[in-house]
Each structure stands twice: as structure tokens, then as C-alpha cells.
Amino acid sequence: MIVGLLFVTLFLFMRGGSSNRSSRRVSSTAPASRKANLTMTKIPSNYRQRAAVSQRGSVESLSYRTTYRGKSYPKSALVYLPAGYQANSDKKYNILYLMHGAGMPPSAFLGGQGRDQTTGMKVLLDHMIADKRVDPMIVVAPNYYPDKSFMTGNYYDDGPLNRAFAQNELTRDLMPLVESRYHTYAKSTSAEAFIDSRSHRAFGGFSMGAITTWFVFEFHLPYFRYFMPMAGDSWTEGDDGGGTAPRQTADKLAKTVLDDHLQAKDFLISASVGGADGTGASMAPMIREMHRLHGSLFTNQSLLYRIDPGGGHDETSFINQAYNSLPLFFNQRK
């Protein structure tokens, strides 16, 4: 990822083959999404204000433990439950795991606990669900930092943390807890149940959270059908690998699909970046090679790459990007 001086201010969200890979055979079924409009639009002006009280989802915190490099750490994630969610109901919900960028806490997406948050993503979700642009969904905002001591101010230090979260913590510690507590489509927390329910599960992230998203695609494609990397390339071939090693990156991601016995119709990657965001310099070469070298897998339907006109490396742009991507998931029409 090549980031210019535009992004040095921290609160503008500085960027920021394994035995643990999910590799069971997945049945190749229904199309991954509706056809996308490649023109990215801005959110409606009223989506910048909170929705009516009755339309606001609630946010709660979920605690768990994880292990990183042999040491145990207490962790927490924020969980968004849409308006009308009832713990004693049998209704099932799609689920989106949403990862922050470098220097950001999960609260940058969902605010704190309660219903009255003003963060852009929380407000966006409330409005999109209320307006039926998307079906009601559960959104989980975890933290890839084991604790605050890992926040060095240099996003390149975060690459191993992104990989470790995607490769280990996500499926070993977080998903079993979340999907046994809330009403998702997973009938249990077994590998088979996660595979069977993959069409109701998405992973997305902004900046270094997009790096995490590409790692989730690489390691756990059998568990997820939908991916939303915003302003970030794949680092599977090293830091900024989407720009410095685009061909090798494309080859490796294609191998992921083939090893899992999947086809283009079995997944959707809706990748995006702001038009004034320097991370596009790393994303574009990788996307171009994925389309060019492996066009039967990364088609214009399974791999989208869209630009938010004039968008920067900031909340305003990633909210626009999410607004355009989320209606494509879970076979949901706009």
C-alpha cells in the first residue's frame, strides 16, 4: 500500500500456505450476488444524521480471550444488533465482520455500547436497514491488536497482526463465540456448519482492515462468500504486495479459489478506494492482474473494483464505499 503524506494524521485513520487454512471442499451453488452498478454514488444527505429512535440498532460488547505468539490476551469486540433483534426469536440474520484500520479502535465504526451512537458506520447501518436497502444484519467489529502496546504508530508493524487475526483468532476464538450467542445461519460452531452457512457471512475492512480482509479470503474462503476490502491491497506477498508483486499476488489468490474447489460464481469481492486515496496505487495493479491472468475466476461479476470520486483515506469515503457495496451482499437487491 503506497500512502502519501495526506494520511499522516492518525485520526484520519492511518493505515492503518498454512495448516490453519480452511480448505475443506465447498459445494458450488447459487450466484454470489446481484449485478453491480459500477458507478459509485454518495450516501443520501439524511444518512449523515441519526435515524429515528425506533430504527436504531443496539451495540453491545463481547469479551473473549485469544493467544498470540504463545501469550494469552483478553479481547473484546463490538456487536451491532439491528432494530427489532430479539434474543428469544428464531429469526436468522446475515453477519458481517468489519475490521478497523491502523490506529483505529472498533468504536470508530460502531461507537460505544447502546443505541445513540453518531459514528458514520452505525448511522449508515441504521438507515440502510430501515430503508430496506439491505436486510437486517448483525455486524461484528473486532480488534486485531492483542492490546494497546502493539499500537506503534507505524502501520507496517501491523501486517503480522492482520495475518494472525485472519489465520487464527477469527475462526478459532471469535466466530464460535459470536455465532453460538447470536441468531446467525450457522447451526453450530463446527467447520461443517460454517461452510454450510457461508452464503450468509461477509468480511470487510478499511485500510489495514482491508489487508485483513484479503487474508481472510486467502485462509478461510470456505467460511465466507462476500468480501469488502476498502482502501487496502493483499499483503500475502509482503508489505504493499498488491503494488510491488501484483502478478504473484494474483496467482496466489487464484490458487486459493482452486484449492477450495470453488468457481467465480461462489464468491464476490467488492473492492473499492477513494479517488484521492494513495492506496489505489497498490490496489489497482493487483486487481488488474487478477482480471488479466485469472479472468475465469476473477470475472467482472466476482471481483469488482470501484472508485469513490474524490474520496480520501477517511471515514467519509469508507462510508460511501460501504453504502455501495453492502446492497450487493446476501443476494440483496437495492
Secondary structure, DSSP 8 states (H G I E B T S, - for coil): ----GGG-SGGGTTT---TTS--------S-S-----SS-----GGGGS---GGG--EEEEEEEEEEETTEEEEEEEEEEE-TT--TT----BEEEEEE--TT--THHHH-SSBS----HHHHHHHHHHHTTSS--EEEEE----SSGGG--S-GGGGHHHHHHIIIIIIIIIIHHHHHHHS-BS-SSSSHHHHHHTGGGEEEEEETHHHHHHHHHHHHHGGG-SEEEEES----TTSTTHHHHSHHHHHHHHHHHHHHTT--GGG-EEEEEEETT-TTHHHHHHHHHHHHHH-TTTS-TTTEEEEEETT--SSHHHHHHHHHHHGGGGGG---
